[in-house]
Each structure stands twice: as C-alpha cells, then as structure tokens.
C-alpha cells in the first residue's frame, strides 16, 4: 500500500510484508497507514489504538529530536 508516495515495500521471505516509511511531518498519513496495516494483521480495539498512538509518538520523537546532537 502506498499513501502519498511515503511507503516502499522492503524485501523479505515468502509472504513477508514489510514497510519503510520516509520521515515526514504527515503524521495523519502515518497513523492511517499503521491502522490499516495492523488492522489487516488482526489487531483491533484498544490494542490497535495503542499501536497507532505508539507509532505517532515515535514519529514525533524522531521529528523533534532527530536533528539534535547527542
């Protein structure tokens, strides 16, 4: 699946479906992609919501901290 050109399929074994997300401030598209992908994998309800929130928070951390020297 590709939302706005952000997602590229990665290699893997038979049946593998891995995704690479380019760093972008389009967090709405990221949340939609995670929700769709995880929903198709069988997550639902609170667990799905928690995963979407965690992915969003991780992306926010990358966007806000990624340019700082450690």
C-alpha positions in Angstrom: 0.0 0.0 0.0 1.2 3.5 -0.8 -0.2 6.6 0.8 1.1 9.8 -0.8 4.4 8.1 -2.0 5.6 7.6 1.6 5.7 3.9 1.7 8.1 1.5 -0.1 8.0 -2.3 0.2 11.1 -4.0 1.5 12.4 -7.5 0.7 11.7 -10.5 2.9 10.9 -14.1 2.8 7.8 -15.7 1.3 4.7 -13.8 2.4 6.7 -11.1 4.1 5.1 -7.7 4.0 7.5 -5.1 5.5 7.2 -1.3 5.0 9.6 1.6 5.1 8.2 5.0 6.0 10.1 8.1 4.9 10.5 10.7 7.6 7.7 13.3 7.1 5.6 15.6 9.2 2.5 14.0 7.7 1.5 12.2 10.9 -2.1 11.7 9.8 -1.0 9.6 6.8 1.4 7.6 9.1 -1.4 6.9 11.6 -3.7 5.8 8.7 -1.1 3.5 7.3 -0.3 1.9 10.7 -4.0 1.5 11.4 -4.6 -0.2 8.0 -1.6 -2.4 8.1 -2.1 -3.5 11.8 -5.9 -4.0 11.2 -5.2 -6.3 8.3 -2.7 -8.2 10.6 -5.6 -8.8 13.0 -5.2 -6.1 15.6 -8.4 -4.3 16.8 -9.9 -2.3 19.6 -7.6 -0.9 22.3 -4.5 -2.8 21.1 -4.8 -1.3 17.6 -5.4 2.2 19.1 -2.4 1.8 21.4 -0.2 0.8 18.4 -1.3 3.7 16.4 -0.6 6.1 19.3 2.9 4.5 19.9 3.8 4.9 16.2 2.6 8.5 16.3 4.7 9.2 19.4 7.8 7.6 18.0 7.4 9.7 14.8 7.0 12.9 16.9 10.2 11.9 18.8 12.1 11.5 15.5 10.8 14.8 14.1 11.6 16.8 17.3 14.8 15.1 18.4 16.3 13.8 15.1 18.4 16.9 14.4 19.9 17.4 17.8 23.5 16.3 18.6 23.6 13.6 21.3 
